[in-house]
């Protein structure tokens, strides 16, 4: 399957746990900034809507 280009405001899911950030594999976030090729700032929210 070809790799899709990630764009601003795309919805993405984690493929690995990030315990230092209290994030688990499968959590979904939104791309809010493209910093460099293949480097993105992604915002995650909890069930209460807090980032």
N, CA, C and O atoms as CSV, one atom per row, in Angstrom:
chain,resi,resn,atom,element,x,y,z
A,1,UNK,N,N,0.846,-1.174,0.000
A,1,UNK,CA,C,0.000,0.000,0.000
A,1,UNK,C,C,0.898,1.246,0.000
A,1,UNK,O,O,1.800,1.349,0.832
A,2,UNK,N,N,0.666,2.191,-0.917
A,2,UNK,CA,C,1.495,3.396,-0.975
A,2,UNK,C,C,1.263,4.288,0.244
A,2,UNK,O,O,0.166,4.344,0.799
A,3,UNK,N,N,2.327,4.979,0.641
A,3,UNK,CA,C,2.273,5.882,1.791
A,3,UNK,C,C,1.597,7.187,1.374
A,3,UNK,O,O,1.981,7.797,0.376
A,4,UNK,N,N,0.573,7.620,2.152
A,4,UNK,CA,C,-0.119,8.874,1.852
A,4,UNK,C,C,0.646,10.048,2.453
A,4,UNK,O,O,1.275,9.919,3.504
A,5,UNK,N,N,0.587,11.175,1.786
A,5,UNK,CA,C,1.214,12.387,2.300
A,5,UNK,C,C,0.351,12.970,3.414
A,5,UNK,O,O,-0.849,13.170,3.226
A,6,UNK,N,N,0.949,13.242,4.566
A,6,UNK,CA,C,0.233,13.819,5.696
A,6,UNK,C,C,0.124,15.322,5.482
A,6,UNK,O,O,1.097,15.993,5.141
A,7,UNK,N,N,-1.107,15.841,5.695
A,7,UNK,CA,C,-1.370,17.258,5.479
A,7,UNK,C,C,-1.864,17.898,6.776
A,7,UNK,O,O,-2.279,17.204,7.703
A,8,UNK,N,N,-1.815,19.208,6.827
A,8,UNK,CA,C,-2.331,19.973,7.951
A,8,UNK,C,C,-3.794,19.603,8.196
A,8,UNK,O,O,-4.578,19.509,7.252
A,9,UNK,N,N,-4.155,19.396,9.448
A,9,UNK,CA,C,-5.492,19.048,9.927
A,9,UNK,C,C,-5.898,17.605,9.638
A,9,UNK,O,O,-7.052,17.241,9.865
A,10,UNK,N,N,-4.983,16.779,9.146
A,10,UNK,CA,C,-5.269,15.353,9.001
A,10,UNK,C,C,-5.415,14.716,10.380
A,10,UNK,O,O,-4.813,15.172,11.352
A,11,UNK,N,N,-6.205,13.679,10.451
A,11,UNK,CA,C,-6.346,12.882,11.662
A,11,UNK,C,C,-5.370,11.719,11.551
A,11,UNK,O,O,-5.325,11.034,10.529
A,12,UNK,N,N,-4.583,11.497,12.611
A,12,UNK,CA,C,-3.574,10.435,12.615
A,12,UNK,C,C,-3.706,9.616,13.897
A,12,UNK,O,O,-4.289,10.078,14.878
A,13,UNK,N,N,-3.164,8.405,13.885
A,13,UNK,CA,C,-3.180,7.541,15.068
A,13,UNK,C,C,-1.756,7.121,15.396
A,13,UNK,O,O,-0.942,6.916,14.496
A,14,UNK,N,N,-1.457,6.994,16.681
A,14,UNK,CA,C,-0.134,6.555,17.122
A,14,UNK,C,C,0.075,5.081,16.810
A,14,UNK,O,O,-0.840,4.271,16.959
A,15,UNK,N,N,1.274,4.740,16.381
A,15,UNK,CA,C,1.610,3.339,16.130
A,15,UNK,C,C,2.444,2.756,17.272
A,15,UNK,O,O,2.652,1.544,17.329
A,16,UNK,N,N,2.920,3.608,18.176
A,16,UNK,CA,C,3.703,3.179,19.340
A,16,UNK,C,C,3.208,3.922,20.574
A,16,UNK,O,O,2.671,5.025,20.478
A,17,UNK,N,N,3.399,3.297,21.738
A,17,UNK,CA,C,3.131,3.977,23.006
A,17,UNK,C,C,4.151,5.086,23.218
A,17,UNK,O,O,5.308,4.951,22.820
A,18,UNK,N,N,3.731,6.178,23.842
A,18,UNK,CA,C,4.628,7.259,24.247
A,18,UNK,C,C,4.370,7.525,25.729
A,18,UNK,O,O,3.737,8.521,26.080
A,19,UNK,N,N,4.862,6.632,26.606
A,19,UNK,CA,C,4.551,6.756,28.035
A,19,UNK,C,C,5.020,8.067,28.652
A,19,UNK,O,O,4.388,8.557,29.588
A,20,UNK,N,N,6.106,8.649,28.157
A,20,UNK,CA,C,6.598,9.919,28.690
A,20,UNK,C,C,5.619,11.056,28.420
A,20,UNK,O,O,5.661,12.091,29.085
A,21,UNK,N,N,4.734,10.858,27.438
A,21,UNK,CA,C,3.701,11.842,27.099
A,21,UNK,C,C,2.310,11.377,27.535
A,21,UNK,O,O,1.310,12.052,27.287
A,22,UNK,N,N,2.263,10.213,28.189
A,22,UNK,CA,C,1.000,9.614,28.654
A,22,UNK,C,C,0.063,9.324,27.475
A,22,UNK,O,O,-1.150,9.508,27.573
A,23,UNK,N,N,0.646,8.867,26.360
A,23,UNK,CA,C,-0.124,8.516,25.167
A,23,UNK,C,C,0.091,7.039,24.854
A,23,UNK,O,O,1.185,6.503,25.030
A,24,UNK,N,N,-0.983,6.388,24.381
A,24,UNK,CA,C,-0.929,4.971,24.069
A,24,UNK,C,C,-1.165,4.729,22.588
A,24,UNK,O,O,-1.819,5.518,21.906
A,25,UNK,N,N,-0.620,3.624,22.110
A,25,UNK,CA,C,-0.794,3.202,20.723
A,25,UNK,C,C,-2.287,3.207,20.387
A,25,UNK,O,O,-3.111,2.731,21.169
A,26,UNK,N,N,-2.624,3.754,19.206
A,26,UNK,CA,C,-4.010,3.786,18.755
A,26,UNK,C,C,-4.728,5.090,19.052
A,26,UNK,O,O,-5.784,5.363,18.482
A,27,UNK,N,N,-4.153,5.912,19.957
A,27,UNK,CA,C,-4.809,7.201,20.226
A,27,UNK,C,C,-4.756,8.061,18.966
A,27,UNK,O,O,-3.804,8.006,18.188
A,28,UNK,N,N,-5.803,8.851,18.793
A,28,UNK,CA,C,-5.974,9.645,17.571
A,28,UNK,C,C,-5.758,11.119,17.884
A,28,UNK,O,O,-6.223,11.627,18.905
A,29,UNK,N,N,-5.039,11.801,16.982
A,29,UNK,CA,C,-4.792,13.228,17.130
A,29,UNK,C,C,-4.929,13.933,15.798
A,29,UNK,O,O,-5.184,13.304,14.771
A,30,UNK,N,N,-4.756,15.252,15.823
A,30,UNK,CA,C,-4.877,16.078,14.623
A,30,UNK,C,C,-3.553,16.784,14.366
A,30,UNK,O,O,-2.947,17.333,15.286
A,31,UNK,N,N,-3.108,16.769,13.124
A,31,UNK,CA,C,-1.887,17.473,12.731
A,31,UNK,C,C,-2.183,18.968,12.777
A,31,UNK,O,O,-3.062,19.455,12.065
A,32,UNK,N,N,-1.442,19.696,13.622
A,32,UNK,CA,C,-1.674,21.133,13.766
A,32,UNK,C,C,-0.528,21.976,13.210
A,32,UNK,O,O,-0.655,23.194,13.083
A,33,UNK,N,N,0.596,21.325,12.877
A,33,UNK,CA,C,1.730,22.068,12.310
A,33,UNK,C,C,2.621,21.087,11.566
A,33,UNK,O,O,2.837,19.962,12.017
A,34,UNK,N,N,3.132,21.519,10.429
A,34,UNK,CA,C,4.134,20.752,9.691
A,34,UNK,C,C,5.448,21.490,9.881
A,34,UNK,O,O,5.622,22.607,9.394
A,35,UNK,N,N,6.378,20.848,10.600
A,35,UNK,CA,C,7.627,21.501,10.985
A,35,UNK,C,C,8.752,21.277,9.980
A,35,UNK,O,O,9.611,22.140,9.795
A,36,UNK,N,N,8.741,20.129,9.342
A,36,UNK,CA,C,9.754,19.761,8.348
A,36,UNK,C,C,9.214,18.531,7.627
A,36,UNK,O,O,8.206,17.969,8.054
A,37,UNK,N,N,9.861,18.097,6.538
A,37,UNK,CA,C,9.397,16.858,5.907
A,37,UNK,C,C,9.400,15.716,6.932
A,37,UNK,O,O,10.419,15.451,7.571
A,38,UNK,N,N,8.289,15.064,7.078
A,38,UNK,CA,C,8.114,13.946,8.017
A,38,UNK,C,C,8.263,14.332,9.484
A,38,UNK,O,O,8.538,13.470,10.320
A,39,UNK,N,N,8.086,15.621,9.815
A,39,UNK,CA,C,8.093,16.088,11.213
A,39,UNK,C,C,6.833,16.925,11.423
A,39,UNK,O,O,6.639,17.954,10.776
A,40,UNK,N,N,5.976,16.460,12.348
A,40,UNK,CA,C,4.670,17.085,12.533
A,40,UNK,C,C,4.404,17.354,14.002
A,40,UNK,O,O,4.876,16.622,14.871
A,41,UNK,N,N,3.650,18.403,14.275
A,41,UNK,CA,C,3.115,18.634,15.608
A,41,UNK,C,C,1.676,18.127,15.581
A,41,UNK,O,O,0.861,18.559,14.765
A,42,UNK,N,N,1.383,17.196,16.499
A,42,UNK,CA,C,0.068,16.583,16.551
A,42,UNK,C,C,-0.544,16.878,17.912
A,42,UNK,O,O,0.117,16.726,18.939
A,43,UNK,N,N,-1.792,17.297,17.925
A,43,UNK,CA,C,-2.489,17.599,19.167
A,43,UNK,C,C,-3.436,16.443,19.501
A,43,UNK,O,O,-4.223,15.992,18.669
A,44,UNK,N,N,-3.327,15.990,20.740
A,44,UNK,CA,C,-4.195,14.927,21.240
A,44,UNK,C,C,-5.079,15.504,22.327
A,44,UNK,O,O,-4.646,16.383,23.072
A,45,UNK,N,N,-6.307,15.027,22.432
A,45,UNK,CA,C,-7.245,15.465,23.468
A,45,UNK,C,C,-7.720,14.270,24.265
A,45,UNK,O,O,-7.833,13.160,23.742
A,46,UNK,N,N,-8.003,14.512,25.559
A,46,UNK,CA,C,-8.582,13.446,26.378
A,46,UNK,C,C,-10.096,13.448,26.207
A,46,UNK,O,O,-10.634,14.219,25.413
A,47,UNK,N,N,-10.770,12.597,26.943
A,47,UNK,CA,C,-12.227,12.464,26.808
A,47,UNK,C,C,-12.971,13.740,27.210
A,47,UNK,O,O,-14.124,13.933,26.823
A,48,UNK,N,N,-12.313,14.616,27.988
A,48,UNK,CA,C,-12.924,15.877,28.397
A,48,UNK,C,C,-12.616,17.020,27.433
A,48,UNK,O,O,-13.101,18.135,27.622
A,49,UNK,N,N,-11.808,16.750,26.396
A,49,UNK,CA,C,-11.455,17.764,25.416
A,49,UNK,C,C,-10.216,18.566,25.776
A,49,UNK,O,O,-9.878,19.525,25.082
A,50,UNK,N,N,-9.522,18.182,26.870
A,50,UNK,CA,C,-8.292,18.871,27.252
A,50,UNK,C,C,-7.126,18.310,26.435
A,50,UNK,O,O,-7.028,17.102,26.217
A,51,UNK,N,N,-6.247,19.208,25.990
A,51,UNK,CA,C,-5.089,18.758,25.210
A,51,UNK,C,C,-3.972,18.293,26.099
A,51,UNK,O,O,-2.922,17.881,25.607
